[in-house]
Amino acid sequence: MLKFAILLFLSLPCPPDPCCFALLWWQNAGGWVRSVRSQKEVLFLHINDGSSLENLQVVADPSLEKRDLTFGSAVEVQGKLVKSPHKMQNMELQAETIHVVGPCDIWSFPLKMKERHPLEYVRQFPHLRCRNNTLGSLLRIRSEATAGIHSFFQDNGYVHIHTPIITSNDCEGAGELFQIETSSEAKESAEKTHFFNVPAFLTVSGQLHLEVMAGAFTHVFTFGPTFRAENSQSRRHLAEFYMVEAELSFTESLQDIMQVMEDLFKTVTSTVLSKCPRDVELFHKYIAPAQKVILFSSSCRISYSEAVEILKQAPQTFVFKPEWGCDLQTEHEKYLVKHCGEVPVFVVNYPYDLKPFYMRDNEDGPQHTVAAVDLLVPGVGELCGGSLREERLPFLESRLRRLGLIDAYQWYLDLRKFGSVPHGGFGMGFERYLQYILGVDNIKDVIPFPRFSHSCLL
Amino acid sequence: MLKFAILLFLSLPCPPDPCCFALLWWQNAGGWVRSVRSQKEVLFLHINDGSSLENLQVVADPSLEKRDLTFGSAVEVQGKLVKSPHKMQNMELQAETIHVVGPCDIWSFPLKMKERHPLEYVRQFPHLRCRNNTLGSLLRIRSEATAGIHSFFQDNGYVHIHTPIITSNDCEGAGELFQIETSSEAKESAEKTHFFNVPAFLTVSGQLHLEVMAGAFTHVFTFGPTFRAENSQSRRHLAEFYMVEAELSFTESLQDIMQVMEDLFKTVTSTVLSKCPRDVELFHKYIAPAQKVILFSSSCRISYSEAVEILKQAPQTFVFKPEWGCDLQTEHEKYLVKHCGEVPVFVVNYPYDLKPFYMRDNEDGPQHTVAAVDLLVPGVGELCGGSLREERLPFLESRLRRLGLIDAYQWYLDLRKFGSVPHGGFGMGFERYLQYILGVDNIKDVIPFPRFSHSCLL
């Protein structure tokens, strides 16, 4: 491993310890060539191994230049690691040998040296775009954010649960689902027998399964893929996306849920900022120059009813007229965020008839609401959605009966028959989180392999 | 949060700091009742909140007993936390008030007080089995192992990649796949249009997608669900299971890959043993009394050819006759592990014709092999599988052409045209790992919601 640890060193904020340094004095470095600059007396290479945005500068005798030493080629360089005379880097490698392990046909390679390709352009090459600086940075940030999410929950005593991907539940009854068959079933059509005996779907949320666990653990979370078969080409939707979901037992207040959302956001964002500052800087410099990371230093909390009033009094006209009882549309969310000063906005207590059966009845009137909360953020809209869950058996039974779902959810009612506790939770869209902190307009650019209608490349 | 932190304290190896302790002196504790013992002068409760296997002992005046204070009910107890006179526990709670927040109908509740239910029994109740001690311990261990896997790779400079769940690739061409359709497509049968325009499947491995990333990062890993539509009722197979996969660039030796497998195993197992010793102990005491965790203190390495020779000379007869060129069967794996002294066994260099197209040609003869490695472990069989990947364009092209796959894998060939590097990687079945360290016979008992043929509960 030592052999390729060199670039990690370059990303250190201060020069390495002299003892370590001695070990690294005579070095092999492997990576991909980002630039070649041949001068009369010296050959400069920049190579990168993906461990950071920074390249390692290699200085060599021009005699070491070869025909296949081009942009995009993979090289192994052996030489001496020395303090660099340049201000921009700590160290450079004085090459003794340069070995091209994998050449690159630059004429057919879609990425070009030192060119800042637009995100739309590199999106066409899902198998090569990770070699682009911007996507490289994105993937490092995504990786750190993932680790940060696991640490946050781990440090706060949550038990991680792998909620199932394949489920016989149609969780919310809303939206199109993906159905699963074995490939041989898919070919034969009439009179299907199902592999699982029952129709099976890809999960739209791990919530109900987390609620199972919330009957034995007071804090649980899951972080995995979820699916929607929506035929949308929106810049905020994917058919396959990642969701962080948490469930807390023994809580009777939406405020507890909002606090966890906020803490999660702050902790993960601090981790990302401290672990890959240069990668984040790239986004804020070239992709979203207006973007600033708002570390939730201020936020705003309004009720759904207040939100509707604000919208009704807005000087602008909306395509969808704001009306109590109707869902907030993207244009409404945008206006509310602007109205509150471009800060994160918690909207609480939504109409009872608008929300799924599991949300807790506020028993209020005349406008009947449930204890739900959505978190809206600038540029992205809904980032998190959560609620207290209806833990009271009679309330849940009568609601499920009215919806004709009582038979399908006997197991869910069981959770309320045996040691039910007040509880609640939320989900955060991981890609939307990345869009928000980095200022990335299109959700397809914050996931390694985007899946959406009409597209499933590789 | 403080309110429910109390049980965390009980799981601390040493008594808490006096300052913290003072804070916790007057306490609310919420949890589920594990036992009720009413004596003439005192009422004993054991409550558990899932943070550890240990219960909190609550001591109360018998006047606080109520009819619905039963096994399985959820309670909130307010009282004084004091040092316990009993040796078995650090502290106990002297209750002032006991509030039953959620009663439990013990007559219809399938779990019974102080009964050690067999795993097969609790498996029938996927929505309630987490309230059983054994499953509670399993889920805590699974959670710690998950965190340990993320930390191991994070600490070793790996970039985490979310490889896609839905894919248009049929990675290995082997085994039955699950195919995906929107639920409306599934209903209409003839003349299908696909949501993604192409047939789409659930992934069987993230390897090819990790290889994409191994062209920009020298170390990458993924940890997520994978799927097989095998109609098997084996105790080692699931339709949905979790796999850890890693890919390393700039490596030319299988030894590097094996070293990472071993380091991963050792690090994660140490984490689990130090984070939840009591939970592991439960398994080794009641589930698999003969089980000892072998921390890879010794292992064995043989070639496939040697393995076949060992099998041929075995004094026992096999259902499948061992023959060079044939796959190793479960009975063969078992014998090899026994032959090597019940330690982990690496088997390397498998027949070329037995393995998928991407494995690296050893260019040997007369018995033509590829640089593949399987790790076999006692009781479980194959735990990990890996290989060096064929990074040489001409080798890969001719193999794909012979297999008639050349058109489908143009993108994969591209990875070898543009800066190809020697690389390799492996996958480890997460459930099999848990089976191995805990001595759990059936794979259905180490995953929260098992999916297999004829079964997809919840």
Interface residues (C-beta under 8 A of the other chain):
Chain A: M1 K3 F4 A5 L8 G30 G31 W32 V33 D49 G50 S51 G72 S73 A74 E76 V101 G102 P103 C104 D105 S108 F109 P126 H127 L128 C130 R131 G136 L139 R140 R142 S143 T146 A147 H150 Q154 N156 G157 V159 H160 I161 H162 T163 P164 I165 I166 T167 S168 N169 E176 L177 F178 Q179 I180 E181 T182 S183 S184 E185 A186 S189 A190 F195 F196 N197 V198 P199 A200 F201 L202 L208 H209 V212 M213 G215 A216 F217 T218 G224 P225 F227 A229 N231 A239 E240 Y242 S249 F250 E391 W411 Y412 D414 L415 R416 K417 F418 G419 S420 V421 P422 I447 P448 F449 R451 S453 H454 S455 C456 L457 L458
Chain B: M1 K3 F4 A5 L8 G30 G31 W32 V33 D49 G50 S51 G72 S73 A74 E76 V101 G102 P103 C104 D105 S108 F109 P126 H127 L128 C130 R131 G136 L139 R140 R142 S143 T146 A147 H150 Q154 N156 G157 V159 H160 I161 H162 T163 P164 I165 I166 T167 S168 N169 E176 L177 F178 Q179 I180 E181 T182 S183 S184 E185 A186 S189 A190 F195 F196 N197 V198 P199 A200 F201 L202 L208 H209 V212 M213 G215 A216 F217 T218 G224 P225 F227 A229 N231 A239 E240 Y242 S249 F250 E391 W411 Y412 D414 L415 R416 K417 F418 G419 S420 V421 P422 I447 P448 F449 R451 S453 H454 S455 C456 L457 L458
